[in-house]
């Protein structure tokens, strides 16, 4: 039976993906900082010292999906929240790669998927830590994809816009995607093993255009 590890599976996309994979015959193990009844998981924060040891205890997997993520609006009195965003969204993903990819390389096969964001092209004064963490995650995973594919290991970065979860903050949420639709996109990524998947595509185009406007504004 194929084994999958989902990091950040206590709610939102991670929980829905865990259930979908299990329904399709995968043996699924989750890691999350919060427990969820009915889901096989280890409860640990991705920033904790014990996190790599927990992953080591899980053993080799065929698929690893990093779905953990946080994001806070900027508050000059709360810069620690921006630091934590970088630690969870980027460093937590890198720690996961460090723990699970060696087993995939030893097997000569495997697939690592990281959930990024269409915000990875933006310079954001509203949520600088979030945008920066996703930019770093996308760049890192695309680099890993090129480096690991010759060794039989696929790496995919999935760039979502607004998904109907607690992470979708703010009053404006254009082209909001349901969790079920997001999981459909992820399952397609599992099958295609493409290096990058962006959804919705129309929002990806809009995000690139907004980046150009932002850069021009910053140069003034």
C-alpha positions in Angstrom: 0.0 0.0 0.0 1.3 3.5 -0.9 2.2 5.6 2.2 1.5 9.3 2.4 2.5 11.9 5.0 0.5 15.1 5.3 2.0 17.8 7.5 -0.7 20.2 8.7 -3.7 17.8 8.5 -5.9 18.9 11.5 -8.1 21.2 9.4 -8.6 22.9 6.1 -6.9 21.6 2.9 -4.7 19.2 4.9 -7.6 17.4 6.6 -9.6 17.2 3.4 -6.6 15.8 1.5 -5.9 13.3 4.2 -9.5 12.0 3.9 -9.3 11.9 0.1 -6.1 10.0 0.0 -7.4 7.5 2.5 -10.6 7.1 0.4 -8.4 6.3 -2.6 -6.5 3.6 -0.9 -3.5 5.4 0.6 -2.1 4.7 4.0 -2.0 8.2 5.4 -0.1 9.6 8.4 -0.5 13.1 9.5 1.5 15.6 11.6 -0.1 18.7 13.1 0.2 20.9 16.1 -3.5 20.2 16.9 -5.2 16.8 17.2 -8.2 15.8 15.1 -10.4 12.8 16.0 -10.5 10.0 13.5 -7.3 11.0 11.8 -4.0 9.1 12.3 -1.6 11.7 13.3 1.3 12.8 15.4 0.8 16.0 17.4 3.8 18.3 17.2 4.5 21.8 16.0 6.7 22.1 12.9 8.9 24.6 14.7 9.5 22.3 17.7 12.9 20.6 18.3 11.1 17.3 18.3 9.6 17.7 14.8 12.5 16.0 12.9 12.5 13.1 15.4 8.8 12.6 14.9 9.3 12.5 11.1 12.2 10.0 11.4 9.9 7.7 13.4 7.3 7.6 10.6 9.8 6.1 8.2 9.8 6.2 4.4 6.8 7.5 2.5 5.9 7.6 -1.2 4.2 11.0 -0.9 4.7 13.9 1.4 2.5 17.0 1.3 3.5 20.0 3.3 0.2 21.8 4.0 1.1 23.6 7.2 0.8 27.3 7.1 0.1 30.5 9.0 -0.2 34.1 8.2 -0.9 37.3 10.1 -1.6 40.8 9.0 1.2 43.3 9.7 1.2 44.9 13.2 4.3 47.0 14.0 3.9 46.0 17.7 3.8 42.3 16.8 6.8 41.5 14.6 7.2 38.1 16.2 4.1 37.0 14.2 5.9 37.7 11.0 8.9 35.8 12.1 6.7 32.8 13.1 5.2 32.9 9.6 8.6 32.5 8.0 9.5 29.7 10.5 6.3 27.7 9.8 5.8 28.3 6.1 9.4 28.2 4.9 11.7 26.7 7.5 9.2 24.1 8.5 8.9 22.9 4.9 12.7 22.8 4.6 12.9 20.7 7.8 10.4 18.4 6.3 12.3 18.0 3.1 15.5 17.4 5.1 13.8 14.5 7.0 11.7 12.8 4.3 13.7 13.2 1.0 16.7 11.1 1.9 14.3 8.1 2.2 12.9 8.9 -1.2 16.4 9.2 -2.7 17.3 5.8 -1.2 14.3 4.3 -2.9 14.8 6.1 -6.1 11.2 7.3 -6.1 8.9 9.6 -4.2 7.0 12.8 -4.5 7.1 15.9 -2.3 4.4 18.6 -2.6 4.4 22.0 -0.9 1.4 24.3 -0.7 2.5 27.8 -1.7 0.5 30.8 -2.8 -0.1 33.0 -5.8 1.1 35.7 -3.3 4.6 34.5 -3.8 5.1 37.1 -6.6 4.0 40.0 -4.5 5.7 42.5 -2.2 3.2 42.9 0.5 3.0 45.6 3.1 -0.1 44.1 4.6 1.5 40.6 5.2 5.2 40.8 4.5 6.1 37.6 6.3 3.5 35.6 4.4 4.4 36.8 1.0 8.1 36.4 1.7 7.7 32.9 3.1 5.7 31.8 0.1 8.2 33.4 -2.3 11.0 31.5 -0.6 9.0 28.2 -0.6 8.2 28.4 -4.3 11.8 29.2 -5.2 13.2 26.4 -3.0 10.8 23.7 -4.2 11.4 24.6 -7.9 15.1 24.4 -7.3 14.7 21.0 -5.6 12.5 19.8 -8.4 15.3 20.4 -10.9 17.9 18.9 -8.6 16.0 15.7 -7.5 14.1 14.7 -10.7 17.2 13.0 -12.2 17.2 10.8 -9.1 13.6 9.7 -9.4 12.1 12.1 -6.9 9.4 14.6 -8.0 8.9 17.9 -6.3 5.8 20.0 -6.9 4.9 23.5 -5.7 1.1 24.1 -5.7 0.3 27.8 -5.8 -3.3 28.6 -4.7 -5.1 31.9 -4.5 -7.9 32.3 -1.9 -9.2 29.0 -0.6 -12.2 28.9 1.8 -10.3 28.2 5.0 -9.3 30.1 8.1 -6.2 31.3 6.2 -8.3 33.4 3.8 -8.3 36.7 5.7 -9.5 40.1 4.7 -12.8 41.3 3.3 -11.9 40.8 -0.4 -11.4 37.2 -1.5 -11.6 37.2 -5.3 -12.0 33.9 -7.1 -12.5 32.0 -3.8 -11.9 28.3 -4.2 -13.7 25.6 -2.1 -11.6 23.2 -0.1 -12.9 20.3 -2.1 -11.8 22.0 -5.4 -8.4 22.6 -3.9 -8.1 19.0 -3.0 -9.1 18.1 -6.6 -6.2 20.2 -7.8 -3.8 18.5 -5.4 -4.8 15.1 -6.5 -4.2 16.1 -10.1 -0.8 17.2 -9.0 -0.1 13.9 -7.3 -0.9 12.1 -10.6 0.8 14.5 -13.0 3.9 15.1 -10.8 4.4 18.5 -12.5 6.9 20.9 -11.0 4.5 23.7 -10.5 0.7 24.0 -10.5 -1.0 27.4 -10.2 -4.8 27.7 -9.5 -6.9 29.6 -10.4 -4.9 30.5 -13.5 -6.7 33.8 -14.1 -5.7 34.9 -10.6 -2.1 33.9 -11.3 -2.1 36.3 -14.3 -3.6 39.0 -12.1 -1.0 38.5 -9.4 1.9 38.9 -11.9 0.3 42.1 -13.1 0.0 43.4 -9.6 3.6 42.6 -8.9 4.6 44.9 -11.8 2.5 47.7 -10.5 3.9 47.3 -7.0 7.5 47.4 -8.3 6.8 50.6 -10.2 5.2 52.2 -7.2 8.2 51.2 -4.9 10.6 52.9 -7.4 9.0 56.3 -7.1 
